């Protein structure tokens, strides 16, 4: 279960403070990056239509069609935000053309405000296919891979019920089996919701750096990062345990109950107790079923201290020029770069990542350094993603391109591991351009055992995806 962006306990003073930061930094970023070419870039749409073997496994649970893979749900939500930012850019470039410094500042402030309002309204009031929907779909992925049926309650928007951030219709016996057979998958599923949010920000940052998309998404950067930090630290609230009592009072039927409750006290509880049976949680206060939600009073001192540490480390996610709309930083005549720090909670503890976006003489790549941490280990990893490279030009102007990505790592199997295991991932995306706007592509991704953000498989796996990509508008000077 999740509250998105600002929850109802956020104090007005904090909201005003964040808005002041937004206005100040919007002004600063107009002078802190490459010269603005005053160009509206093409609208991008990227949709993986097929994702195997995930879709095959989803069909086994009986929910194929309402259960998206991590790649698919992330793509759908990112496409919606791309639409918002592209058309807000077009709107404000026509209203306030950035022909001088003053107009440029007002153009960016106006676009960021209007785009931020739409982001907020869509997430809160429409819900389906929004960030909140994506968050819940990431939770469901590990359940799906274990053959466990579930329901994303954001779909209630279409059925007349209350649309909220909850995964329900999960049986107690399925959760007992999940904890017994794959405790790391259970732990990962609890943390996967905010994993999706950081991946969304990463995807938008890719667009802003590599495609120079100039998305007016400063408010989303601040609000979404603030949400993740607040959610991990939610256990500190004085009414946290009372909110669980209220949740339990609502969940009289097992089918109505969220499968985890608030995400991070269960995450740290099961991270530290991989061998404890799920039904050791005790009987639900309603008298039927298992008591799923974990209160702070259920945690021992070590678990509570570790969760406090993770809460503090979440603030590292603010460290990036992207947060304030600085998308490309020139260093020398031929090179631009940017960076972002990310703190992902996962199946064995956490991954502390720093992404470096680089453009040198038109050659673009993303280099990421990973630090994988469990109770006793901190192990290295490295990731490299290159820009697409054309490999064939045909007579009718259709062309092929290839885009490789590689990862190598040392990772612990679980929180108590005494040594790390070497592993890696290879991804190759091949695209065929049907014309200057539309492409079809396939992605083949193979990995060894290990955790990768955005990949639901903890075991070794080979996935194949196929989809469509479009750049629907040529560059337009204004």
Rosetta blueprint (number, residue, H / E / L):
1 X L
2 X L
3 X L
4 X L
5 X L
6 X L
7 X L
8 X L
9 X L
10 X L
11 X L
12 X H
13 X H
14 X H
15 X H
16 X H
17 X H
18 X H
19 X H
20 X H
21 X H
22 X H
23 X H
24 X H
25 X H
26 X H
27 X H
28 X H
29 X H
30 X L
31 X L
32 X L
33 X L
34 X L
35 X L
36 X L
37 X L
38 X L
39 X E
40 X E
41 X L
42 X L
43 X L
44 X E
45 X E
46 X E
47 X E
48 X E
49 X E
50 X E
51 X E
52 X E
53 X L
54 X H
55 X H
56 X H
57 X H
58 X H
59 X H
60 X H
61 X H
62 X L
63 X L
64 X L
65 X L
66 X L
67 X L
68 X L
69 X L
70 X H
71 X H
72 X H
73 X H
74 X H
75 X H
76 X H
77 X H
78 X H
79 X H
80 X H
81 X H
82 X H
83 X H
84 X H
85 X H
86 X H
87 X H
88 X H
89 X H
90 X H
91 X H
92 X H
93 X H
94 X H
95 X H
96 X L
97 X L
98 X L
99 X L
100 X L
101 X H
102 X H
103 X H
104 X H
105 X H
106 X H
107 X H
108 X H
109 X H
110 X H
111 X H
112 X H
113 X H
114 X H
115 X H
116 X H
117 X H
118 X H
119 X H
120 X H
121 X H
122 X H
123 X H
124 X H
125 X H
126 X H
127 X L
128 X L
129 X L
130 X L
131 X H
132 X H
133 X H
134 X H
135 X H
136 X H
137 X H
138 X H
139 X H
140 X H
141 X H
142 X H
143 X H
144 X H
145 X H
146 X L
147 X L
148 X L
149 X L
150 X L
151 X E
152 X E
153 X H
154 X H
155 X H
156 X H
157 X H
158 X H
159 X H
160 X L
161 X L
162 X L
163 X L
164 X L
165 X L
166 X L
167 X E
168 X E
169 X L
170 X L
171 X L
172 X H
173 X H
174 X H
175 X H
176 X H
177 X H
178 X H
179 X H
180 X H
181 X H
182 X L
183 X H
184 X H
185 X H
186 X H
187 X H
188 X H
189 X H
190 X H
191 X H
192 X H
193 X H
194 X H
195 X H
196 X H
197 X H
198 X H
199 X H
200 X H
201 X H
202 X H
203 X H
204 X H
205 X H
206 X H
207 X H
208 X H
209 X H
210 X H
211 X L
212 X L
213 X L
214 X L
215 X L
216 X L
217 X L
218 X H
219 X H
220 X H
221 X H
222 X H
223 X H
224 X H
225 X H
226 X H
227 X H
228 X H
229 X H
230 X H
231 X H
232 X H
233 X L
234 X H
235 X H
236 X H
237 X L
238 X L
239 X L
240 X H
241 X H
242 X H
243 X H
244 X H
245 X H
246 X H
247 X H
248 X H
249 X H
250 X H
251 X L
252 X L
253 X L
254 X H
255 X H
256 X H
257 X L
258 X L
259 X L
260 X L
261 X L
262 X L
263 X H
264 X H
265 X H
266 X H
267 X H
268 X H
269 X H
270 X H
271 X H
272 X H
273 X L
274 X L
275 X L
276 X L
277 X L
278 X H
279 X H
280 X H
281 X H
282 X L
283 X E
284 X L
285 X L
286 X L
287 X L
288 X L
289 X L
290 X E
291 X L
292 X L
293 X L
294 X L
295 X L
296 X H
297 X H
298 X H
299 X L
300 X L
301 X H
302 X H
303 X H
304 X H
305 X H
306 X H
307 X H
308 X H
309 X H
310 X H
311 X H
312 X H
313 X H
314 X H
315 X H
316 X H
317 X H
318 X H
319 X L
320 X E
321 X H
322 X H
323 X H
324 X H
325 X L
326 X L
327 X L
328 X L
329 X E
330 X E
331 X L
332 X L
333 X L
334 X L
335 X E
336 X E
337 X E
338 X E
339 X E
340 X E
341 X E
342 X E
343 X E
344 X E
345 X E
346 X L
347 X L
348 X L
349 X L
350 X E
351 X E
352 X E
353 X E
354 X E
355 X E
356 X E
357 X E
358 X E
359 X E
360 X E
361 X L
362 X L
363 X E
364 X E
365 X E
366 X E
367 X E
368 X E
369 X E
370 X E
371 X E
372 X E
373 X E
374 X L
375 X L
376 X L
377 X L
378 X E
379 X E
380 X E
381 X E
382 X E
383 X E
384 X E
385 X E
386 X E
387 X L
388 X L
389 X E
390 X E
391 X E
392 X E
393 X E
394 X L
395 X L
396 X L
397 X L
398 X L
399 X E
400 X E
401 X E
402 X E
403 X E
404 X E
405 X E
406 X E
407 X E
408 X E
409 X E
410 X E
411 X E
412 X E
413 X L
414 X L
415 X L
416 X L
417 X L
418 X L
419 X L
420 X E
421 X E
422 X E
423 X E
424 X E
425 X E
426 X E
427 X E
428 X E
429 X E
430 X E
431 X E
432 X E
433 X E
434 X L
435 X L
436 X L
437 X L
438 X E
439 X E
440 X E
441 X E
442 X E
443 X E
444 X E
445 X E
446 X E
447 X E
448 X L
449 X L
450 X L
451 X L
452 X E
453 X L
454 X L
455 X E
456 X L
457 X L
458 X L
459 X L
460 X L
461 X E
462 X E
463 X E
464 X E
465 X E
466 X E
467 X E
468 X E
469 X E
470 X E
471 X E
472 X L
473 X L
474 X L
475 X L
476 X E
477 X E
478 X L
